[in-house]
Amino acid sequence: MKFRRPTGSDDKITLQMTPMIDIVFQLLVFFVFSFKIGAQEGDFNVKMPLPSNQVGVPPPSSILNMQIRLIADETGKLRQPGGIVVNGEMRFDTFQDLHNYVVGIVGGDEPAAREEAEVELDCDFDLHYEHVVEAITAVSGYVDRSTRKVNKLIEKIKFAPPAAPPDP
């Protein structure tokens, strides 16, 4: 089937580029003005465990090394009482108690102690992540409510290599 144009008609189909360019620039301006740059939340210096076949791992040289063990109950929540164990000796029931302990150790005015302090988190396989975040929050620092100043405690936080999951 053939379509014929009427004779004497020079109608050409043209695209209007000016309105398209205007729309593109309006969208660009909209996205530039609506882009918000915010401070990063939860910016922790977290070291993940190295694979077990790594050699040449330096021995811990810091005096203020703490190993924090978080023990889960059968539902995945933090075991009560004594679900937080520090260096295999001290047991805490709440993260506030852990925070107060860390403040007592590295919360002084000595920045060298804070820079050398290091925490290794050893968490049960079934522990909910919210408890891991609470532990990181308890040892990393706090905001002084009167001055609104951030007081850093321990910045070097690493995770112990995961143990094998329990057999069902």
C-alpha atoms as a printed R data frame, in Angstrom:
    type eleno elety resid chain resno      x       y      z
1   ATOM     1    CA   MET     A     1  0.000   0.000  0.000
2   ATOM     2    CA   LYS     A     2  1.442   3.305 -1.046
3   ATOM     3    CA   PHE     A     3  0.791   6.616  0.617
4   ATOM     4    CA   ARG     A     4  0.896   9.628 -1.559
5   ATOM     5    CA   ARG     A     5  1.475  13.194 -0.615
6   ATOM     6    CA   PRO     A     6 -0.694  15.767 -2.050
7   ATOM     7    CA   THR     A     7  1.121  17.604 -4.772
8   ATOM     8    CA   GLY     A     8  2.331  21.089 -4.051
9   ATOM     9    CA   SER     A     9  2.709  20.448 -0.307
10  ATOM    10    CA   ASP     A    10  6.191  20.904  1.127
11  ATOM    11    CA   ASP     A    11  5.350  20.045  4.746
12  ATOM    12    CA   LYS     A    12  8.425  18.681  6.433
13  ATOM    13    CA   ILE     A    13  8.325  17.231  9.887
14  ATOM    14    CA   THR     A    14 10.869  18.975 12.095
15  ATOM    15    CA   LEU     A    15 11.706  18.575 15.740
16  ATOM    16    CA   GLN     A    16 11.796  21.679 17.867
17  ATOM    17    CA   MET     A    17 15.132  21.457 19.732
18  ATOM    18    CA   THR     A    18 14.851  24.662 21.786
19  ATOM    19    CA   PRO     A    19 12.027  23.430 24.084
20  ATOM    20    CA   MET     A    20 13.840  20.118 24.611
21  ATOM    21    CA   ILE     A    21 17.051  21.877 25.632
22  ATOM    22    CA   ASP     A    22 15.060  24.129 27.979
23  ATOM    23    CA   ILE     A    23 13.497  21.119 29.699
24  ATOM    24    CA   VAL     A    24 16.881  19.406 30.101
25  ATOM    25    CA   PHE     A    25 18.395  22.508 31.698
26  ATOM    26    CA   GLN     A    26 15.397  22.918 34.008
27  ATOM    27    CA   LEU     A    27 15.777  19.320 35.179
28  ATOM    28    CA   LEU     A    28 19.509  19.829 35.686
29  ATOM    29    CA   VAL     A    29 18.928  22.972 37.768
30  ATOM    30    CA   PHE     A    30 16.234  21.199 39.800
31  ATOM    31    CA   PHE     A    31 18.500  18.273 40.681
32  ATOM    32    CA   VAL     A    32 21.459  20.531 41.494
33  ATOM    33    CA   PHE     A    33 19.361  22.662 43.864
34  ATOM    34    CA   SER     A    34 17.644  19.688 45.516
35  ATOM    35    CA   PHE     A    35 20.912  17.800 46.175
36  ATOM    36    CA   LYS     A    36 21.768  17.945 49.874
37  ATOM    37    CA   ILE     A    37 25.209  17.176 51.152
38  ATOM    38    CA   GLY     A    38 25.034  15.882 54.701
39  ATOM    39    CA   ALA     A    39 27.573  14.707 57.216
40  ATOM    40    CA   GLN     A    40 28.189  11.000 57.161
41  ATOM    41    CA   GLU     A    41 26.514   9.169 60.001
42  ATOM    42    CA   GLY     A    42 28.168   6.307 61.771
43  ATOM    43    CA   ASP     A    43 31.621   6.938 60.340
44  ATOM    44    CA   PHE     A    44 33.537   4.337 62.302
45  ATOM    45    CA   ASN     A    45 37.061   3.114 61.772
46  ATOM    46    CA   VAL     A    46 36.106  -0.569 61.570
47  ATOM    47    CA   LYS     A    47 38.588  -3.278 60.555
48  ATOM    48    CA   MET     A    48 37.139  -6.488 59.224
49  ATOM    49    CA   PRO     A    49 38.938  -9.747 60.024
50  ATOM    50    CA   LEU     A    50 41.606 -10.971 57.649
51  ATOM    51    CA   PRO     A    51 41.267 -14.340 55.955
52  ATOM    52    CA   SER     A    52 42.732 -17.184 57.998
53  ATOM    53    CA   ASN     A    53 45.486 -17.908 55.440
54  ATOM    54    CA   GLN     A    54 47.083 -14.470 55.902
55  ATOM    55    CA   VAL     A    55 50.629 -14.496 57.218
56  ATOM    56    CA   GLY     A    56 52.586 -11.597 58.587
57  ATOM    57    CA   VAL     A    57 49.790 -10.187 60.733
58  ATOM    58    CA   PRO     A    58 51.442  -7.965 63.303
59  ATOM    59    CA   PRO     A    59 50.942  -8.899 66.942
60  ATOM    60    CA   PRO     A    60 48.821  -6.526 68.962
61  ATOM    61    CA   SER     A    61 51.141  -3.887 70.382
62  ATOM    62    CA   SER     A    62 48.656  -1.755 72.237
63  ATOM    63    CA   ILE     A    63 48.394  -1.872 75.989
64  ATOM    64    CA   LEU     A    64 44.717  -1.007 75.890
65  ATOM    65    CA   ASN     A    65 43.444  -3.920 73.829
66  ATOM    66    CA   MET     A    66 39.982  -5.071 74.820
67  ATOM    67    CA   GLN     A    67 38.126  -8.087 73.574
68  ATOM    68    CA   ILE     A    68 34.385  -7.731 73.933
69  ATOM    69    CA   ARG     A    69 32.328 -10.888 73.589
70  ATOM    70    CA   LEU     A    70 28.608 -10.485 72.877
71  ATOM    71    CA   ILE     A    71 26.634 -13.596 73.783
72  ATOM    72    CA   ALA     A    72 23.230 -14.232 72.221
73  ATOM    73    CA   ASP     A    73 20.317 -16.194 73.627
74  ATOM    74    CA   GLU     A    74 18.264 -18.618 71.530
75  ATOM    75    CA   THR     A    75 16.156 -15.777 70.031
76  ATOM    76    CA   GLY     A    76 19.163 -13.730 68.843
77  ATOM    77    CA   LYS     A    77 18.914 -11.059 71.520
78  ATOM    78    CA   LEU     A    78 21.664 -10.255 73.984
79  ATOM    79    CA   ARG     A    79 21.727 -12.814 76.792
80  ATOM    80    CA   GLN     A    80 20.613 -11.497 80.143
81  ATOM    81    CA   PRO     A    81 22.260 -11.351 82.618
82  ATOM    82    CA   GLY     A    82 25.911 -10.997 81.649
83  ATOM    83    CA   GLY     A    83 25.687 -11.051 77.865
84  ATOM    84    CA   ILE     A    84 28.617  -8.640 77.487
85  ATOM    85    CA   VAL     A    85 32.012 -10.044 78.517
86  ATOM    86    CA   VAL     A    86 35.155  -7.874 78.458
87  ATOM    87    CA   ASN     A    87 38.531  -9.667 78.268
88  ATOM    88    CA   GLY     A    88 36.928 -12.879 79.508
89  ATOM    89    CA   GLU     A    89 36.673 -11.486 83.031
90  ATOM    90    CA   MET     A    90 34.212  -8.649 83.452
91  ATOM    91    CA   ARG     A    91 30.530  -9.178 82.712
92  ATOM    92    CA   PHE     A    92 28.035  -6.411 81.992
93  ATOM    93    CA   ASP     A    93 24.270  -6.521 81.576
94  ATOM    94    CA   THR     A    94 23.763  -3.280 79.607
95  ATOM    95    CA   PHE     A    95 25.658  -1.298 77.027
96  ATOM    96    CA   GLN     A    96 25.502   1.720 79.340
97  ATOM    97    CA   ASP     A    97 27.571  -0.239 81.894
98  ATOM    98    CA   LEU     A    98 30.051  -1.113 79.128
99  ATOM    99    CA   HIS     A    99 30.173   2.542 78.075
100 ATOM   100    CA   ASN     A   100 30.861   3.682 81.648
101 ATOM   101    CA   TYR     A   101 33.656   1.099 81.926
102 ATOM   102    CA   VAL     A   102 35.286   2.298 78.687
103 ATOM   103    CA   VAL     A   103 34.961   5.945 79.759
104 ATOM   104    CA   GLY     A   104 36.695   5.028 83.014
105 ATOM   105    CA   ILE     A   105 39.610   3.457 81.134
106 ATOM   106    CA   VAL     A   106 40.201   5.767 78.163
107 ATOM   107    CA   GLY     A   107 37.936   8.713 78.932
108 ATOM   108    CA   GLY     A   108 40.678  10.801 80.536
109 ATOM   109    CA   ASP     A   109 42.408  13.792 79.049
110 ATOM   110    CA   GLU     A   110 45.219  11.700 77.566
111 ATOM   111    CA   PRO     A   111 44.748  11.505 73.779
112 ATOM   112    CA   ALA     A   112 47.618   9.008 73.473
113 ATOM   113    CA   ALA     A   113 45.646   6.425 75.440
114 ATOM   114    CA   ARG     A   114 42.654   6.882 73.142
115 ATOM   115    CA   GLU     A   115 44.780   6.544 70.006
116 ATOM   116    CA   GLU     A   116 46.367   3.292 71.190
117 ATOM   117    CA   ALA     A   117 43.180   1.717 72.511
118 ATOM   118    CA   GLU     A   118 41.694  -1.010 70.344
119 ATOM   119    CA   VAL     A   119 38.549  -3.119 70.639
120 ATOM   120    CA   GLU     A   120 37.904  -6.519 69.102
121 ATOM   121    CA   LEU     A   121 34.251  -7.532 68.935
122 ATOM   122    CA   ASP     A   122 33.546 -11.242 69.116
123 ATOM   123    CA   CYS     A   123 29.856 -11.814 68.457
124 ATOM   124    CA   ASP     A   124 27.772 -14.971 68.527
125 ATOM   125    CA   PHE     A   125 26.614 -16.196 65.133
126 ATOM   126    CA   ASP     A   126 22.897 -15.648 65.813
127 ATOM   127    CA   LEU     A   127 23.207 -12.227 67.495
128 ATOM   128    CA   HIS     A   128 21.010  -9.496 66.034
129 ATOM   129    CA   TYR     A   129 22.944  -6.685 64.347
130 ATOM   130    CA   GLU     A   130 21.301  -4.016 66.487
131 ATOM   131    CA   HIS     A   131 23.334  -5.260 69.469
132 ATOM   132    CA   VAL     A   132 26.564  -5.035 67.466
133 ATOM   133    CA   VAL     A   133 25.756  -1.424 66.570
134 ATOM   134    CA   GLU     A   134 24.957  -0.686 70.236
135 ATOM   135    CA   ALA     A   135 28.349  -2.130 71.252
136 ATOM   136    CA   ILE     A   136 30.159   0.006 68.660
137 ATOM   137    CA   THR     A   137 28.259   3.059 69.871
138 ATOM   138    CA   ALA     A   138 29.115   2.305 73.511
139 ATOM   139    CA   VAL     A   139 32.872   2.148 72.907
140 ATOM   140    CA   SER     A   140 33.356   4.716 70.128
141 ATOM   141    CA   GLY     A   141 32.301   7.903 71.907
142 ATOM   142    CA   TYR     A   142 29.485  10.099 73.125
143 ATOM   143    CA   VAL     A   143 28.065  13.601 72.833
144 ATOM   144    CA   ASP     A   144 28.386  15.812 75.905
145 ATOM   145    CA   ARG     A   145 24.866  17.148 76.356
146 ATOM   146    CA   SER     A   146 25.915  20.382 78.038
147 ATOM   147    CA   THR     A   147 28.504  21.481 75.451
148 ATOM   148    CA   ARG     A   148 27.208  19.519 72.416
149 ATOM   149    CA   LYS     A   149 30.797  18.388 71.862
150 ATOM   150    CA   VAL     A   150 31.621  14.931 70.504
151 ATOM   151    CA   ASN     A   151 34.012  13.072 72.800
152 ATOM   152    CA   LYS     A   152 35.766  10.235 71.027
153 ATOM   153    CA   LEU     A   153 36.778   7.186 73.020
154 ATOM   154    CA   ILE     A   154 38.039   4.275 70.910
155 ATOM   155    CA   GLU     A   155 38.344   4.589 67.152
156 ATOM   156    CA   LYS     A   156 40.063   1.290 66.358
157 ATOM   157    CA   ILE     A   157 37.316  -1.314 66.262
158 ATOM   158    CA   LYS     A   158 37.717  -4.688 64.588
159 ATOM   159    CA   PHE     A   159 35.768  -7.911 64.429
160 ATOM   160    CA   ALA     A   160 37.022 -11.320 65.458
161 ATOM   161    CA   PRO     A   161 36.909 -13.950 62.719
162 ATOM   162    CA   PRO     A   162 33.497 -15.632 62.778
163 ATOM   163    CA   ALA     A   163 33.193 -19.041 64.338
164 ATOM   164    CA   ALA     A   164 31.402 -21.804 62.498
165 ATOM   165    CA   PRO     A   165 27.608 -21.586 62.742
166 ATOM   166    CA   PRO     A   166 25.980 -24.023 65.133
167 ATOM   167    CA   ASP     A   167 24.694 -27.258 63.649
168 ATOM   168    CA   PRO     A   168 20.879 -27.426 63.444
